[in-house]
């Protein structure tokens, strides 16, 4: 935007009275009070006071949410909106096209606008932070869901002071600085709207804080909330790995860009399960037994490391097209293969370096990634680049025909891509440099409070070239922009390993099946089946199951003349290697049919095997950087 155009826009906004003072130190501050006392029955109350001037005003409900990479603000759950100014009710009108906008006319003489409204959490459903977040015993408050702001005001330039009221006896945890607290009431310090939205609050009847140590005087904490007080204990055998994670992450980047860091860790079967990054915290939600159930622990082992990496890669260094000035401007995801892909790789590496993963479990995850993306017919039409551009429509896409559709592949295929980058740097520099050096140069010193430093694709390629001179533009063009039949496997082989298939699953593969409550036979007969009811969730095109006419949402009823159960399915697939038949009774809607699968290969699960004569670089990549690795769990 030209300087003249910027000045004209500034004059227009000033004339309309839409600009807040740029400095939080000035008097005009918004005040937001949120009441969680009725959250156990899925109802949150809020009261907002905005400084205004007479005249027309457009208020916006946050739409494009950082970390969600899409227009996921839960506007349909935003209800009971009432406005007053100068003691009189003020009418509002929703915009005819932009459903997140509300037009009002501020009456003469009014200097503030009072707004009251409610949020219906968990009622309307939604993705990521708009998903289930409250239970009778806990609540995760995302501030973007309970605020409106004036159009034309950058979130950095809107000072706001928030307060929170909790149910009696509940505790709370957040990275948001606190001014004072008393009993169930908390008053937070004045911050920008950006900082407020970036600082969720975890609250609950059963909540416990676990200090994870300091780095350069900066504190780190694991804050755990759960529905059952028996789940509040985290053994030292696990905490030692989270403590190591803090040190390994800071060792990788060589600096930090937060004033404190909180893992807001929710253990519950009654909330959505995912992770969402913030500058000084992460919102991590997993099944209730994820600490005590070994399979659930392994399946989620790199969740917290992934989200912590985002403090550097995604929050501090952010693609320019994702670094929007407010929550109205659309985000463009073309660099999500860096934002999320690199983070997925580094989160996997740090999980191993900190001992959250054993090296064998880490290899198991890599083997699964190789197998999944090597059996991806959607690669024949959709490049990785398009999965990033289309992220907002691919998040939440069904499991059905996932290999043909291609979903948000920039995450897990990112592990393969950035392993390829890492090993290429090591080859080019004869082992003198690695991706660690890029991370330190691109995301590292000097340490600072939270800030955003945008980058472009050219910036990434240039920074890599400073570490290891190479044609990185062509490197990424071939792997990201082009339609390719095979995933980027150069890093796997260059690290001394290759994929093979075995008749038993790795520990990691088993753990993911447990987490997903499924049997995953994609690499044998070509389907995934829910363990609860035998429903087929996905079929791999070209597989024996596909050739037999099976498809998603069909139900597996019988196997070789007996009623289906998961053990019988696995046994039947296993015994095909001895020539036994695999005859299935399938229910499709209200119709039944018998299906004979032409398959003799037995059970097939992906694993990594060493390549003879090639140095085991992978083990070097996964080795800790801050001393001897803690004992494996």
Phi and psi in degrees as a GROMACS rama.xvg file:
@    title "Ramachandran Plot"
@    xaxis  label "Phi"
@    yaxis  label "Psi"
@TYPE xy
-71.0548  159.718  UNK-2
-63.015  -40.2477  UNK-3
-63.0037  -42.9386  UNK-4
-65.494  -38.4549  UNK-5
-62.2358  -41.6299  UNK-6
-66.0343  -39.1182  UNK-7
-63.7653  -42.9714  UNK-8
-62.8646  -40.4973  UNK-9
-62.1775  -43.7891  UNK-10
-63.1233  -40.2469  UNK-11
-63.116  -43.2684  UNK-12
-67.7253  -39.0032  UNK-13
-63.2589  -39.4304  UNK-14
-64.6237  -33.7543  UNK-15
-84.0282  -6.49754  UNK-16
71.2085  28.6552  UNK-17
-95.9361  -10.7346  UNK-18
-90.5308  131.671  UNK-19
-80.9158  157.975  UNK-20
-61.1977  142.004  UNK-21
-70.5363  -25.5604  UNK-22
-99.688  128.74  UNK-23
-61.4217  -13.9511  UNK-24
-77.303  -12.6497  UNK-25
-77.6898  169.764  UNK-26
-74.763  -30.4065  UNK-27
-78.7502  97.4646  UNK-28
-126.036  137.547  UNK-29
-78.7708  147.993  UNK-30
-124.531  128.016  UNK-31
-124.722  124.233  UNK-32
-117.549  125.504  UNK-33
-119.346  134.742  UNK-34
-116.607  113.237  UNK-35
-97.5566  7.98836  UNK-36
-64.298  -23.2165  UNK-37
-105.191  14.0115  UNK-38
-61.4004  -30.462  UNK-39
-59.1591  -22.6977  UNK-40
-107.262  26.8309  UNK-41
63.2454  51.0456  UNK-42
-148.83  123.593  UNK-43
-123.077  132.282  UNK-44
-106.324  146.001  UNK-45
-142.894  149.395  UNK-46
-134.826  126.748  UNK-47
-125.076  134.045  UNK-48
-117.129  120.514  UNK-49
-113.791  133.464  UNK-50
-71.6469  131.614  UNK-51
-139.935  173.773  UNK-52
-127.45  155.55  UNK-53
-58.8727  145.834  UNK-54
125.59  -174.186  UNK-55
-71.9661  145.031  UNK-56
-148.134  136.456  UNK-57
-112.545  126.341  UNK-58
-105.882  141.797  UNK-59
-117.879  137.42  UNK-60
-93.1535  130.672  UNK-61
-54.0031  126.371  UNK-62
-109.925  -59.2688  UNK-63
-88.7198  110.186  UNK-64
-100.448  123.98  UNK-65
-55.223  137.893  UNK-66
88.0978  -32.7237  UNK-67
-80.7034  -25.374  UNK-68
59.9388  27.9517  UNK-69
-162.631  173.704  UNK-70
-81.6328  68.605  UNK-71
-103.273  3.94865  UNK-72
-54.1069  129.389  UNK-73
-79.1606  63.9376  UNK-74
-61.3811  -30.5423  UNK-75
-72.2869  -16.1301  UNK-76
-98.8771  5.68867  UNK-77
-95.1228  111.103  UNK-78
-136.235  172.409  UNK-79
60.1517  40.8012  UNK-80
-76.1965  125.255  UNK-81
-137.411  135.46  UNK-82
-123.942  141.268  UNK-83
-139.726  151.263  UNK-84
-150.137  132.917  UNK-85
58.2978  31.05  UNK-86
80.0493  3.0436  UNK-87
-117.198  147.426  UNK-88
-68.6429  139.232  UNK-89
-114.673  128.234  UNK-90
-77.2189  151.16  UNK-91
-130.394  157.192  UNK-92
-139.113  126.244  UNK-93
-70.2167  143.069  UNK-94
-63.6238  142.035  UNK-95
-67.3849  -25.9153  UNK-96
-111.604  -44.5278  UNK-97
-96.3106  99.579  UNK-98
-67.0591  -12.4025  UNK-99
-92.7509  4.07561  UNK-100
-111.604  140.506  UNK-101
-129.181  124.715  UNK-102
-98.1563  133.673  UNK-103
-137.065  160.109  UNK-104
-118.775  112.074  UNK-105
-77.7331  124.835  UNK-106
-70.1653  159.397  UNK-107
-58.9535  140.589  UNK-108
85.0629  -9.23931  UNK-109
-81.6285  137.84  UNK-110
-118.408  -8.29395  UNK-111
-147.755  153.299  UNK-112
-118.055  124.307  UNK-113
-99.1361  127.852  UNK-114
-124.565  134.075  UNK-115
-123.284  143.954  UNK-116
-162.865  167.898  UNK-117
-125.476  156.288  UNK-118
-120.046  138.63  UNK-119
-107.34  79.0072  UNK-120
-68.055  142.931  UNK-121
74.3938  -10.5817  UNK-122
-81.5245  -45.0493  UNK-123
-90.8128  -7.73354  UNK-124
73.7808  179.621  UNK-125
153.983  175.885  UNK-126
-106.572  150.043  UNK-127
53.305  -128.165  UNK-128
-67.724  -11.206  UNK-129
-88.5029  0.226952  UNK-130
-82.0192  -173.76  UNK-131
-57.2853  128.281  UNK-132
-139.245  -3.28965  UNK-133
-130.163  149.499  UNK-134
-136.611  177.95  UNK-135
-61.2418  -15.2764  UNK-136
-121.643  -0.747812  UNK-137
-158.238  163.543  UNK-138
-154.844  137.303  UNK-139
-109.146  113.559  UNK-140
-94.0416  119  UNK-141
-101.615  114.984  UNK-142
-62.4332  -28.3037  UNK-143
-61.4757  -18.8175  UNK-144
-82.6665  -11.768  UNK-145
-129.977  41.89  UNK-146
-150.711  150.288  UNK-147
-121.991  154.824  UNK-148
-144.633  155.102  UNK-149
-71.3019  137.675  UNK-150
-61.6586  140.69  UNK-151
92.2531  -2.41522  UNK-152
-105.773  122.067  UNK-153
-66.9452  142.35  UNK-154
-62.4872  -27.764  UNK-155
-66.087  -25.7187  UNK-156
-101.016  9.51038  UNK-157
-110.271  103.578  UNK-158
-75.4657  139.4  UNK-159
-148.185  141.285  UNK-160
-119.91  124.655  UNK-161
-113.256  151.593  UNK-162
-135.066  159.585  UNK-163
-140.058  136.888  UNK-164
-117.812  126.454  UNK-165
-107.6  159.337  UNK-166
-59.8973  148.955  UNK-167
-56.6395  133.646  UNK-168
87.1583  -5.24805  UNK-169
-82.2896  150.798  UNK-170
-107.942  175.008  UNK-171
-150.945  159.621  UNK-172
-150.797  140.641  UNK-173
-168.823  160.653  UNK-174
-89.5918  -7.52939  UNK-175
-66.712  127.442  UNK-176
-64.1492  138.064  UNK-177
-103.634  133.778  UNK-178
-86.3832  -45.6586  UNK-179
-161.341  157.169  UNK-180
-146.323  148.161  UNK-181
-151.915  115.272  UNK-182
60.6485  -120.761  UNK-183
-95.8171  10.3042  UNK-184
-114.223  135.953  UNK-185
-129.396  130.655  UNK-186
-109.157  124.798  UNK-187
-96.1756  158.624  UNK-188
-68.3313  156.8  UNK-189
-66.4956  128.997  UNK-190
-140.003  175.094  UNK-191
-77.4994  160.107  UNK-192
-59.4234  -34.3754  UNK-193
-57.9172  -49.3873  UNK-194
-65.8799  -39.3148  UNK-195
-60.5473  -51.0869  UNK-196
-63.5682  -27.5733  UNK-197
-85.2123  6.58805  UNK-198
-133.158  74.9197  UNK-199
-64.2089  162.77  UNK-200
-122.268  125.853  UNK-201
-97.4706  126.87  UNK-202
-131.052  156.143  UNK-203
177.144  160.162  UNK-204
-67.5647  -35.6217  UNK-205
-116.802  95.7291  UNK-206
-139.668  136.317  UNK-207
-140.987  139.217  UNK-208
-100.696  137.395  UNK-209
-122.84  107.365  UNK-210
-61.9625  137.777  UNK-211
-113.855  9.86185  UNK-212
99.6617  176.462  UNK-213
-121.276  152.165  UNK-214
-132.788  119.734  UNK-215
53.1711  37.6767  UNK-216
82.0184  -0.457455  UNK-217
-93.193  127.507  UNK-218
-85.725  150.651  UNK-219
-132.468  142.583  UNK-220
-147.149  140.928  UNK-221
-102.418  115.898  UNK-222
-109.704  114.075  UNK-223
-111.584  125.72  UNK-224
-122.034  144.742  UNK-225
-151.868  166.573  UNK-226
-83.8705  -14.2659  UNK-227
-131.713  120.31  UNK-228
-59.8539  -20.8548  UNK-229
-66.9624  -18.5633  UNK-230
-89.4536  5.00992  UNK-231
-78.7615  -13.0415  UNK-232
-91.7257  131.382  UNK-233
-117.873  117.099  UNK-234
-66.2083  153.471  UNK-235
-58.9911  -28.3135  UNK-236
-64.2187  -20.4726  UNK-237
-99.1842  -42.6585  UNK-238
-57.6311  -33.6266  UNK-239
-59.2826  -32.4013  UNK-240
-75.3102  -36.0272  UNK-241
-69.2041  -35.6568  UNK-242
-63.7425  -42.4962  UNK-243
-65.4421  -35.5913  UNK-244
-56.6778  -45.0308  UNK-245
-56.4893  -45.0027  UNK-246
-75.1703  -37.1478  UNK-247
-66.8653  -38.8556  UNK-248
-65.2089  -44.3935  UNK-249
-68.7618  -31.5209  UNK-250
-68.5481  -37.2217  UNK-251
-63.0126  -48.1121  UNK-252
-91.4457  -20.909  UNK-253
75.9429  6.58032  UNK-254
-170.156  172.173  UNK-255
-138.815  158.374  UNK-256
-131.195  47.9661  UNK-257
-147.362  158.637  UNK-258
-96.8213  -14.1809  UNK-259
-168.472  161.782  UNK-260
-140.614  131.104  UNK-261
-123.556  124.846  UNK-262
-85.984  109.736  UNK-263
-90.1242  100.165  UNK-264
-110.086  111.55  UNK-265
-104.379  120.826  UNK-266
-106.143  103.109  UNK-267
-160.697  143.886  UNK-268
-90.5957  2.97398  UNK-269
-113.669  12.8703  UNK-270
-125.547  164.988  UNK-271
-68.1707  149.939  UNK-272
-109.293  117.508  UNK-273
-173.116  -177.281  UNK-274
-131.725  145.298  UNK-275
-137.179  129.697  UNK-276
-86.0396  150.271  UNK-277
-143.274  165.466  UNK-278
-59.3867  -46.6764  UNK-279
-116.717  11.6343  UNK-280
-163.274  172.414  UNK-281
-140.202  145.102  UNK-282
-100.809  102.948  UNK-283
-118.043  118.662  UNK-284
-125.065  121.478  UNK-285
-135.546  167.177  UNK-286
-57.6526  152.923  UNK-287
-58.1327  -35.5128  UNK-288
-93.5868  19.4109  UNK-289
-66.8663  -17.4977  UNK-290
-86.6805  -37.7124  UNK-291
-97.0696  -20.3054  UNK-292
-93.0082  115.015  UNK-293
-60.0672  -40.7845  UNK-294
-64.6559  -44.2981  UNK-295
-65.1543  -36.886  UNK-296
-61.2348  -48.1412  UNK-297
-64.7953  -42.6123  UNK-298
-63.2952  -28.3488  UNK-299
-107.147  14.3128  UNK-300
-61.499  -30.671  UNK-301
-103.414  15.353  UNK-302
-67.0672  -52.1412  UNK-303
-67.7106  -34.824  UNK-304
-67.5624  -39.3631  UNK-305
-58.5605  -51.2872  UNK-306
-67.2156  -33.2303  UNK-307
-68.1024  -38.8159  UNK-308
-56.5139  -33.3291  UNK-309
-61.1009  -22.7955  UNK-310
-57.9039  -33.5944  UNK-311
-91.4899  -50.6457  UNK-312
-104.869  93.1786  UNK-313
134.05  -43.6016  UNK-314
-95.9414  -52.0115  UNK-315
-76.5615  -62.4938  UNK-316
-92.8569  121.332  UNK-317
-136.276  137.836  UNK-318
-53.4891  137.722  UNK-319
-57.4477  -35.6038  UNK-320
-77.8122  -6.17878  UNK-321
-104.256  -8.34471  UNK-322
-91.9266  68.8422  UNK-323
-82.4486  153.096  UNK-324
-78.0816  -15.896  UNK-325
-151.893  -164.439  UNK-326
-107.341  14.7956  UNK-327
-102.085  -38.2347  UNK-328
-69.4863  129.991  UNK-329
-61.6578  145.673  UNK-330
-94.0667  144.672  UNK-331
-113.009  125.917  UNK-332
-98.9057  20.8959  UNK-333
-61.5663  -20.8722  UNK-334
-106.245  20.9926  UNK-335
-66.11  -19.0597  UNK-336
-69.7264  -15.7186  UNK-337
-94.3447  -53.0042  UNK-338
-54.9536  -53.4936  UNK-339
-95.3587  -38.2097  UNK-340
-64.5331  -48.6172  UNK-341
-64.5631  -38.2037  UNK-342
-64.1841  -39.9548  UNK-343
-61.1028  -42.6541  UNK-344
-64.7191  -48.9502  UNK-345
-67.7598  -35.8854  UNK-346
-63.0491  -38.8385  UNK-347
-64.8996  -45.3405  UNK-348
-62.3608  -47.024  UNK-349
-68.1423  -31.8336  UNK-350
-61.2607  -38.9192  UNK-351
-73.078  -43.4896  UNK-352
-64.0434  -29.5884  UNK-353
-91.9538  -6.38704  UNK-354
87.1831  2.19002  UNK-355
-62.7666  -36.3215  UNK-356
-105.043  142.942  UNK-357
-75.4769  161.642  UNK-358
-59.5606  -37.7143  UNK-359
-65.1389  -40.8256  UNK-360
-65.2869  -39.3706  UNK-361
-62.5629  -41.9209  UNK-362
-63.8421  -35.3801  UNK-363
-61.7921  -40.6762  UNK-364
-65.5624  -41.4742  UNK-365
-63.6356  -42.1196  UNK-366
-60.7191  -41.2984  UNK-367
-63.8479  -42.2317  UNK-368
-60.0524  -44.9606  UNK-369
-60.3097  -45.3733  UNK-370
-65.5172  -44.4138  UNK-371
-60.6055  -46.9287  UNK-372
-85.1623  -11.666  UNK-373
-83.0275  -12.4716  UNK-374
-120.447  60.4792  UNK-375
-128.699  82.6299  UNK-376
-60.5408  -19.6076  UNK-377
-63.6513  -14.5398  UNK-378
-65.0738  -20.2824  UNK-379
-73.5427  -11.4955  UNK-380
-133.043  -23.3626  UNK-381
-121.165  118.613  UNK-382
-74.887  162.296  UNK-383
-57.3515  -37.4265  UNK-384
-53.9576  -41.2883  UNK-385
-70.923  -29.0496  UNK-386
-65.2155  -29.1975  UNK-387
-76.8283  -46.2686  UNK-388
-59.6883  -38.3361  UNK-389
-94.3323  17.2552  UNK-390
-53.0563  -41.0242  UNK-391
-64.5886  -23.6056  UNK-392
-99.6794  -11.0925  UNK-393
-94.0807  -27.3728  UNK-394
-59.3617  132.853  UNK-395
81.3745  3.63583  UNK-396
-67.5068  149.705  UNK-397
-69.2879  162.904  UNK-398
-67.8956  -29.9175  UNK-399
-55.794  128.16  UNK-400
56.0348  32.7306  UNK-401
-62.1157  -34.2044  UNK-402
-71.483  -26.0405  UNK-403
-84.6758  -38.35  UNK-404
-72.1308  -42.4268  UNK-405
64.9181  120.426  UNK-406
-98.8014  -136.838  UNK-407
-81.0207  63.7569  UNK-408
-67.5086  -15.8649  UNK-409
-63.0481  -15.068  UNK-410
-73.1242  -76.1417  UNK-411
-71.8682  -35.4091  UNK-412
-67.4885  -23.3526  UNK-413
-59.1784  -34.1041  UNK-414
-60.1832  -44.3862  UNK-415
-66.9432  -41.337  UNK-416
-62.4356  -46.9074  UNK-417
-81.4747  -20.9756  UNK-418
-66.1658  -37.6836  UNK-419
-61.5748  -43.2212  UNK-420
-63.1454  -46.4033  UNK-421
-59.1687  -49.2776  UNK-422
-68.9952  -31.86  UNK-423
-64.7293  -42.2626  UNK-424
-60.5437  -43.4737  UNK-425
-64.1709  -38.1418  UNK-426
-66.6902  -46.1415  UNK-427
-65  -30.4155  UNK-428
-105.926  12.1449  UNK-429
54.1331  41.3748  UNK-430
80.5615  4.09481  UNK-431
-82.9354  -22.4357  UNK-432
-136.665  164.786  UNK-433
-152.277  -176.072  UNK-434
-63.7984  -24.4151  UNK-435
-55.1881  -39.5446  UNK-436
-67.2282  -37.6736  UNK-437
-62.8813  -44.6464  UNK-438
-60.5817  -41.2143  UNK-439
-66.972  -39.8206  UNK-440
-73.5476  -36.6764  UNK-441
-90.0246  -33.7572  UNK-442
-116.247  -3.29215  UNK-443
-96.5271  -131.743  UNK-444
-56.102  152.28  UNK-445
-84.3613  156.176  UNK-446
-63.3355  153.35  UNK-447
-160.576  163.763  UNK-448
-66.3012  174.126  UNK-449
-56.1781  132.587  UNK-450
-157.856  164.608  UNK-451
-115.474  125.574  UNK-452
-117.521  100.677  UNK-453
-70.0192  158.421  UNK-454
-145.103  163.22  UNK-455
-114.809  172.979  UNK-456
-60.6111  -38.978  UNK-457
-63.4188  -34.7109  UNK-458
-62.8722  -41.4316  UNK-459
-64.2134  -47.3439  UNK-460
-63.1224  -39.9644  UNK-461
-65.775  -43.5393  UNK-462
-64.369  -37.9855  UNK-463
-64.4205  -38.9261  UNK-464
-63.8421  -29.1694  UNK-465
-71.6118  -27.7847  UNK-466
-82.6603  -44.4596  UNK-467
-146.678  102.712  UNK-468
-54.9782  126.58  UNK-469
-172.263  163.16  UNK-470
-83.7812  75.2667  UNK-471
-68.6593  -25.8097  UNK-472
-62.0936  -47.2261  UNK-473
-69.1822  -35.0493  UNK-474
-56.7862  -49.3644  UNK-475
-75.2827  -33.9884  UNK-476
-58.6185  -40.6414  UNK-477
-70.3934  -30.7554  UNK-478
-101.162  -24.3206  UNK-479
-107.27  -45.8519  UNK-480
-87.0006  -24.3184  UNK-481
-94.3677  150.492  UNK-482
-76.6179  117.077  UNK-483
-130.807  139.057  UNK-484
-71.6457  -29.11  UNK-485
-117.861  147.797  UNK-486
-72.0153  169.571  UNK-487
-74.0263  95.3479  UNK-488
-101.019  3.31508  UNK-489
-59.2637  -35.3436  UNK-490
-70.4951  -31.4953  UNK-491
-66.807  -50.6441  UNK-492
-69.0008  -37.6998  UNK-493
-66.8448  -23.0568  UNK-494
-87.7059  2.34457  UNK-495
98.179  18.1161  UNK-496
-135.688  159.427  UNK-497
-142.015  158.057  UNK-498
-88.189  143.532  UNK-499
-141.567  176.236  UNK-500
-120.362  140.35  UNK-501
-126.209  167.661  UNK-502
-91.0882  7.66501  UNK-503
-135.202  148.03  UNK-504
-82.4247  149.763  UNK-505
-69.0957  163.692  UNK-506
-60.0058  -39.9973  UNK-507
-65.9886  -42.8864  UNK-508
-60.946  -44.4038  UNK-509
-59.2264  -41.0692  UNK-510
-64.6916  -41.2355  UNK-511
-67.0103  -38.0447  UNK-512
-59.9072  -42.0808  UNK-513
-63.1891  -45.545  UNK-514
-60.5105  -43.4138  UNK-515
-84.3625  -4.72743  UNK-516
53.0592  55.4728  UNK-517
-149.77  164.805  UNK-518
-107.34  127.48  UNK-519
-107.486  98.18  UNK-520
-108.963  31.4532  UNK-521
-58.6579  -33.3908  UNK-522
-96.1516  9.17434  UNK-523
-120.953  -87.3056  UNK-524
-84.1686  -15.1435  UNK-525
96.0321  28.9952  UNK-526
-145.692  163.239  UNK-527
-119.043  134.316  UNK-528
-128.73  131.672  UNK-529
-68.5572  130.983  UNK-530
-71.3819  -21.9069  UNK-531
-74.5504  -44.4739  UNK-532
-132.567  3.68233  UNK-533
75.6263  11.7877  UNK-534
-75.1031  134.444  UNK-535
-80.178  118.735  UNK-536
-91.6452  -24.0586  UNK-537
-160.413  150.805  UNK-538
-131.964  135.498  UNK-539
-85.1469  119.088  UNK-540
-55.5912  138.538  UNK-541
85.4851  -6.51756  UNK-542
-81.52  167.081  UNK-543
-54.6707  -39.0825  UNK-544
-63.9115  -41.4348  UNK-545
-66.6471  -41.5324  UNK-546
-65.6266  -26.0092  UNK-547
-84.8309  1.27778  UNK-548
89.1121  15.3404  UNK-549
-82.0942  152.266  UNK-550
-150.458  167.968  UNK-551
-57.943  148.931  UNK-552
76.9867  -3.45754  UNK-553
-74.359  157.884  UNK-554
-117.442  129.657  UNK-555
-81.7123  114.861  UNK-556
-103.561  -40.8993  UNK-557
-141.697  155.429  UNK-558
-134.927  120.991  UNK-559
48.2676  44.8674  UNK-560
84.5542  2.59749  UNK-561
-122.694  160.084  UNK-562
-61.8161  139.765  UNK-563
-65.4047  141.095  UNK-564
-151.146  167.08  UNK-565
-65.3798  -35.6193  UNK-566
-65.8373  -40.5126  UNK-567
-66.8978  -34.4449  UNK-568
-64.7961  -49.2718  UNK-569
-62.5116  -41.5186  UNK-570
-64.3305  -40.708  UNK-571
-65.5474  -42.6399  UNK-572
-63.7329  -42.4328  UNK-573
-57.7388  -45.1023  UNK-574
-79.9226  -3.22294  UNK-575
-63.5745  -25.9188  UNK-576
-66.1344  -21.4328  UNK-577
-99.1214  14.5758  UNK-578
87.8835  5.2497  UNK-579
-71.8341  150.745  UNK-580
-75.9012  165.33  UNK-581
-134.544  85.063  UNK-582
-103.137  125.608  UNK-583
-116.883  143.53  UNK-584
-102.925  121.374  UNK-585
-116.378  136.459  UNK-586
-108.977  121.803  UNK-587
-121.894  104.986  UNK-588
58.7147  -118.354  UNK-589
-105.068  16.514  UNK-590
-115.254  143.929  UNK-591
-113.987  150.408  UNK-592
-157.224  153.206  UNK-593
-90.7564  138.139  UNK-594
-130.824  131.815  UNK-595
-109.179  120.198  UNK-596
-89.1779  129.22  UNK-597
-88.2658  86.5542  UNK-598
-150.71  134.437  UNK-599
-132.266  17.7019  UNK-600
-92.2223  -6.72413  UNK-601
70.4106  -168.223  UNK-602
-71.1602  140.393  UNK-603
-138.517  117.793  UNK-604
-127.913  141.558  UNK-605
-74.6745  143.715  UNK-606
-149.428  163.503  UNK-607
-100.753  140.491  UNK-608
-125.41  147.679  UNK-609
-68.6993  144.013  UNK-610
-94.792  119.116  UNK-611
-62.2887  136.926  UNK-612
83.647  -2.45189  UNK-613
-110.244  131.925  UNK-614
-59.863  140.365  UNK-615
-79.5374  79.3699  UNK-616
-72.2212  -31.1171  UNK-617
-58.5883  -42.9801  UNK-618
-64.1538  -32.6958  UNK-619
-67.7953  -40.1944  UNK-620
-62.8579  -38.9154  UNK-621
-86.817  -5.00478  UNK-622
-72.6128  144.239  UNK-623
-63.3586  153.98  UNK-624
-107.593  -9.37666  UNK-625
-116.286  27.423  UNK-626
121.15  -169.921  UNK-627
-64.2526  134.095  UNK-628
-65.4068  140.054  UNK-629
-60.4381  159.018  UNK-630
-59.0876  139.089  UNK-631
-65.8959  145.963  UNK-632
